[in-house]
Amino acid sequence: MENWTTRFENELQAAQEARARQNEGRARVCARRAVGALLDGYFAARGIPFDRPSAYDKVRFFITLEDVPAEVHQVAEHFLRRVTPEFKLPIEADLIAEARWLRERLME
């Protein structure tokens, strides 16, 4: 199995390719999966048991942890946002950039 860093980078690459094809919905899905891979690494490094495969579930669990800084918590919540009926995020957010930002904050 690929390690979390390879999965993270592969998903972000797929997200960028989807965005280049003007498929923002797919870009968001790939960015969320990249964060799921990141959280696999984060949980493993801290000995936190969590084995659900869903990136959405990983983010939901992550934001319940007490030691998550407020700004990290806020950005992580963006990956849980549902799209509007027009398939747009209800907030201004670049999930690809935010996935990279989370990696810098969590895996320094």
SULGI-V715113 format. One record per residue. RES is the residue in one letter. SS is DSSP state (helix for helix, strand for strand, loop for the rest). PSI is psi in degrees with one decimal (NA if undefined). Layout:
((RES SS PSI) (RES SS PSI))
//
This chain:
((M loop 141.2) (E loop 149.2) (N loop 169.1) (W helix -34.0) (T helix -39.9) (T helix -45.3) (R helix -42.1) (F helix -52.5) (E helix -40.6) (N helix -42.1) (E helix -39.6) (L helix -37.0) (Q helix -44.4) (A helix -37.5) (A helix -44.7) (Q helix -39.8) (E helix -40.6) (A helix -42.1) (R helix -40.5) (A helix -29.7) (R loop 7.9) (Q loop 34.7) (N loop 77.0) (E helix -31.4) (G helix -45.5) (R helix -38.0) (A helix -41.4) (R helix -42.0) (V helix -45.9) (C helix -39.8) (A helix -40.2) (R helix -41.1) (R helix -34.3) (A helix -43.1) (V helix -34.9) (G helix -42.8) (A helix -42.6) (L helix -44.7) (L helix -29.9) (D helix -46.0) (G helix -41.6) (Y helix -48.3) (F helix -43.6) (A helix -42.2) (A helix -25.0) (R helix 4.2) (G loop 30.5) (I loop 115.6) (P loop 123.2) (F loop 116.4) (D loop 15.5) (R loop 138.9) (P loop -18.8) (S loop 126.1) (A helix -38.5) (Y helix -46.5) (D helix -37.7) (K helix -43.9) (V helix -43.1) (R helix -43.1) (F helix -44.8) (F helix -44.1) (I loop -7.9) (T loop -12.2) (L loop 136.7) (E loop -25.8) (D loop 13.2) (V loop 121.5) (P loop 150.4) (A helix -44.8) (E helix -33.7) (V helix -42.9) (H helix -46.8) (Q helix -46.0) (V helix -42.3) (A helix -36.4) (E helix -26.0) (H helix -29.3) (F loop -5.6) (L loop -6.8) (R loop 137.0) (R loop 147.7) (V strand 159.9) (T loop 172.9) (P loop -20.8) (E loop 8.0) (F loop 35.0) (K loop 151.3) (L strand 143.6) (P loop 4.8) (I loop 161.3) (E loop 110.2) (A loop 139.4) (D loop 98.7) (L helix -26.1) (I helix -49.0) (A helix -38.0) (E helix -32.8) (A helix -43.1) (R helix -41.6) (W helix -44.1) (L helix -39.5) (R helix -44.0) (E helix -40.0) (R helix -36.4) (L helix -28.0) (M loop 33.8) (E loop NA))
//
